């Protein structure tokens, strides 16, 4: 909604002078968008008038106003997320001529008026910020920041009003005494400034309502506050003055926005002007809005038609802009042809320029958002998103992709037909990329896909967003943040459309990222989640691959809980879906611990070598390694053989009684590593030779702590006392590689002490524990208690 404009303080002050023709020229050039020419005129006039004189101050103010109009465009030139960072520089740049003059002539008679101009410039740029913000979804943090800026502006206007009142009193006293000083500004000029500042206070209060969605509780509350400020202004303004009439109009506008239609109607009715021919645009606009607020669109349209018939050429009178915006409300309320609305927005631009067009579009967007809401009134006009999309495409033709991206995004999110919504979203994303805002491009694709998630093509939008997130953003790129966004997008595809081909591709991409960054556990869990949601058998093997990659890197005791969880999840999956019964059975043979299995080799179907291998392996595991049956590996799939070796090695570590049989079987398997061969030899015959073989490998490993731990666990897991003594020696070697007193050092010492106790050497176990407690007493309570338990034995 167009707010009533407030003229410059210097527009109120003084009578016509010889430079007024130039001032009229500047106003005309500014209104037509020829800001370079307007600035040239201002600077030329400044050179003609010496500094310190009133004409120089006036032209400094006019130059600042021209610069403010230019800087207003910069408010629209960046991302909405950075909007707050552009406001103060735009204000400071525009006010520079005033700041320079004030610093050079702090005692100038024009000081109050120069400060008033600075306040008007702040209001002008903040008003542009509201329009810029309105094209994007509401942002509470930005709203709070703008509210803070408006509150500060309101405070500064109040302060300046008090200063102007004191100056007015002083000038009035000088006039009464007949002692007017030369060069002083007359009292009546201060009186006009006081009136303008009163109106500015109302205008600022009313502007704050536009920070909130139209019709919301916050919107109405802000408007009600503005009505109170307007009432205060009315009481202070002189009767019969134009300023008082403007204040009443502002109060009526505030009451309409607050929802108090009856009180607004009383003010408008009392204003007079029953004929459109002799009524001002301001009051005509209010009558139109009053009719709309009462639900009488026919009367609102009749007032519009009568006004334009009486006003002649609509494009020739800029003051009619207020009525133009009121008619836009009429068209949005009951027009059946969006083309009519679009043409009217074009007319508003011809009259008021690009800013007026943006303001008109923001009004249409506000209606689009409200009608797109599921709790909107059923009889409310459903504004077509195609209208907003057309406005966006028009900005594309004007080479303004940022404005285009915002409008097309609104159209995409409001469009109920998926196909059209996807087209708008794609265009919005392309425009955002052209404006170097990849984040906005990603979000419009993502949000549109979410809204139409049931459509088969929705996945393509989210995958396209993921592709954008995988590439460096234009401008300031944050790879870490972008990677997080990419992962979120890929996971969203998997969770929203788990049975789709896109979900498989997204999950594969996501898991590859997770594995490459060392997050194997997360990759395994995400794949299992997709498997349970989508229940696609073709995803079963890739999921097992990730789980094996994760489990095979864990310590023996860490695997137990993970296998319990995996077995429970796959068991539920097989119970729900018969298609998974056979795959889960085969996986159980290669993954699950023996307590988690229901052994039944007869249910495996197939005569291929790999299936026969699994049958024999299942029988072998079921018997705990008894029977001495050989397990042939010829033509067995390499992946199955790899997992089977890992599974049997775990069985042997969990149950020492199975080690001889398992060791004998594994000795006959191909492609064993040096460690695997040594381990099989040790299990099959834990003699001095095989023990020394393990010790040798543990001491010669490249990653010494890891190889020592591996040898320790392997030897300590045997029933052989000789093997356990070698494990104790390796534990001592491991402790020697560590800093005395850290957690790993304590754990290595504890393992040696525990193994000494297991082989019956209680005395040595006690002495070692007492030694640690005496010289290196642990700070951690739990660790200290473990040592104390051995020290007392």
Residue, then its C-alpha position, 0 to 999 in steps of 0.5 A: x500500500x502506497x504511503x503518503x509521501x512527506x516532502x523535504x523540509x526545505x520544500x516547506x521552508x521559505x518562499x519561491x526564489x530564483x533557484x526554484x525553477x532548477x528545483x522543479x527540474x530536479x524533481x522532474x528528472x528524479x521522477x522520470x528516473x534520470x538521476x544522473x541528470x538530476x545529480x548534475x543539476x544539484x552539483x552545478x547549483x552547489x558550485x553557484x552558491x557559497x558554502x555556509x549560505x542557505x541556498x547551498x544548504x538547500x542544494x546539499x539537501x536536494x543532492x542528498x535526496x537524489x543520491x537517496x533515490x539512486x541508493x534505493x536501487x542498491x537495496x534490491x541489488x543483493x541477496x535478501x539474506x544480506x539486506x540488512x548489511x546494505x541499508x546503513x551504507x546506502x543511508x550513509x552514502x546518500x547523507x554524505x553531502x549533509x554530513x560534510x556540510x554539518x561538519x564544516x558549519x556546525x552552527x549553520x542556521x540550517x542545522x535542524x533542517x539538514x538533520x530533518x533531511x537525513x531522517x527523511x532519507x533514512x525513512x526512504x531507504x528503510x521503506x525500500x528495504x521493506x519492499x525488497x524483503x517482501x519479495x522473499x518469504x518472511x524472515x523473523x530475524x530480518x523483521x526484528x532488525x528492521x523494526x529496531x531501525x524504525x524504532x530508532x528512526x522514530x526516536x530520532x524524529x521525536x528528538x528533532x521535533x523537540x529541537x525544532x520546537x525550541x528553535x520555533x519558540x526562539x524565532x517567535x520570541x525574536x519576531x515579537x521583540x522585533x529583533x530578528x537576526x539576519x540569516x536566521x530562518x523564520x519562525x513560520x518555516x520552523x512551524x512548517x517543519x514541526x508539522x512535517x515531523x508530526x506527519x513523519x512520526x505517523x508515517x513511520x509508525x504506519x510503515x512498520x505494519x508493512x513488516x508483517x503479512x497483511x491481515x496478521x495480528x502483528x499487522x493489525x497491532x502495528x496499524x493500531x499503534x499508528x492510529x494512536x500516533x496519528x491521533x496525537x498528531x491531529x491534536x497538535x496540528x492547527x485547525x484548517x491546515x493541510x497537515x491536519x487533513x493529511x494526519x486525518x487521512x493517515x489515521x483513517x488508513x491506520x484504522x483500515x489496516x487495524x480492522x476498525x472499519x467503522x472508525x475509519x469510515x467516520x473519518x472519511x465521511x467527515x472529510x467531505x469531498x463527495x464528488x470525485x471531481x473535486x476530491x484529492x487522490x489521497x481521499x479517493x484512495x481511502x474511499x476505495x479501500x473503505x468500500x473494499x473493507x466493507x466487501x463492496x467491490x462494486x462501489x470501489x470500482x465505481x469510485x475508481x471509474x468516476x475518478x479516472x473519468x474526471x482526472x483526464x489522462x491517467x499517465x500525465x498526473x503522478x499524484x494519481x499514484x495513490x489512486x492507482x494502488x487503490x485500484x490495484x486492490x480493486x483488481x486483485x479483489x475481484x478481477x477475472x482477468x489476470x492480464x488486467x492486473x498485469x496491465x495495471x501494474x505496467x501503468x503504475x510503473x509508467x507513473x511511479x517508476x521501477x520502485x512503484x512497480x516493485x511495490x505493486x508486485x509485493x502487494x500481489x505477492x502478499x495476496x498470493x501468499x494468503x490465497x495459497x494458504x490452506x486455511x484461507x477463506x473459501x470465497x477469497x479470490x484465488x490469484x493466479x500464480x501465472x500473474x506473478x510468474x509473468x511479472x518475474x519473466x518481465x524482470x528477466x527481460x529487463x536484465x534483473x534476474x534477482x527480482x525475477x528469481x523472487x517473483x518466480x519463486x513465489x509463483x512456484x510455491x503458490x502454483x497448485x498444478x505440479x507441472x506448472x510449479x516445476x516450470x516456475x521453480x526451474x526458471x526461478x532457479x536459473x534466474x537465481x544462478x544468474x544473480x549469483x545466488x545458488x542458495x536461493x536456487x537450491x531452496x526454490x527447487x527443494x521447497x517446490x518438490x516438497x510441496x508436490x512430493x506425490x508427483x513422480x517428477x518431484x524427485x528430479x527437482x531435489x536431485x537438481x538442487x543437490x547437483x547445484x549444492x555439489x558445485x562451488x557457490x558464486x561469490x563467497x563459497x563455504x565448502x563445509x556448509x555446502x557439503x552439509x546442505x548436499x548431504x541433507x538434500x540427498x538424505x531428503x530424497x531417500x526419506x521422501x521417495x525411498x522406493x524411487x530410482x532417484x532414492x537409490x542414486x541419492x543414497x549411493x551418492x550420499x554414502x560415497x561422500x560419507x565413506x570418503x570422509x571417514x563416516x562409515x557408520x553413518x553410511x551404513x545406517x543411512x543405507x539400512x534406513x533406505x532399505x527399510x523404508x523402500x524395501x527394494x531387494x536390489x538395495x540389499x546387497x549395497x547395504x550389506x557392503x556398507x555394513x561390512x565395510x563398517x563392521x570390519x573396521x571395529x574392535x571385537x566388542x564393538x561389533x557385538x551391539x552393532x550386529x544385534x541391531x542389524x540382525x533385529x532390523x533385517x529380521x523384521x524386514x524379512x518378517x514383513x516382506x517375504x522377498x527378503x527371507x532368502x537374502x536375509x538368511x544368506x546374510x545371517x550366515x556371513x554376518x550374525x553371531x551364533x545366538x542370533x541365528x536359526x540354522x537351517x541350511x536346507x532352506x537355501x536354494x540354488x546349486x551354484x558354488x557360492x550357495x553350496x559354500x554357504x550351506x557348508x559354512x552354515x552347517x560348520x558354524x551350527x556345529x561350532x566347528x565340529x565334524x571336520x567337514x572341509x569347505x570348498x572355495x572353488x568358484x566361490x564369489x570373492x565377496x562371499x569368501x571375504x565376509x566368510x573369513x571375517x565371520x569365522x575369525x570372529x567366531x574363533x575370537x568369541x569362542x576359543x574352543x572353536x579355534x582349532x577347527x576354524x584355523x584348520x579350515x581357514x588354512x585351506x582358503x586362498x588369497x590369505x594375507x600374512x596376518x590371516x595365514x599366521x592367525x590360522x596357523x596359530x588357531x590350528x596349532x597354538x605351539x611355540x612356532x605359531x605364537x612367535x609368528x604372531x609376535x613377529x608380525x605384531x612387532x614389525x607392523x607399520x602402524x606399531x600400536x595397531x599391530x601390537x593391539x592386534x597381536x595382543x588380542x589374538x594371543x590373549x584369546x587363546x586357552x594357551x598360557x604361553x600365548x597369553x604370556x606373549x600377549x602380556x609381553x606385547x601389552x608391555x611393549x605397547x605401554x612403552x610406546x605411550x606417554x605414562x599416565x594417559x588413558x591408553x597407557x593405563x588400559x595397556x597396563x590393565x590388560x597385562x595385569x588381567x591376563x596375568x591373573x587369568x593364567x594364575x600369576x596372582x602375585x605378579x598381577x597384584x604387584x603390578x597394580x600396586x606399582x601403578x597405584x603408588x607411582x602413577x595413581x589414576x585420576x579417573x575414579x573408575x580406572x583407579x577402582x580397577x587397579x585397586x581390585x587387582x592390588x587387593x587380590 
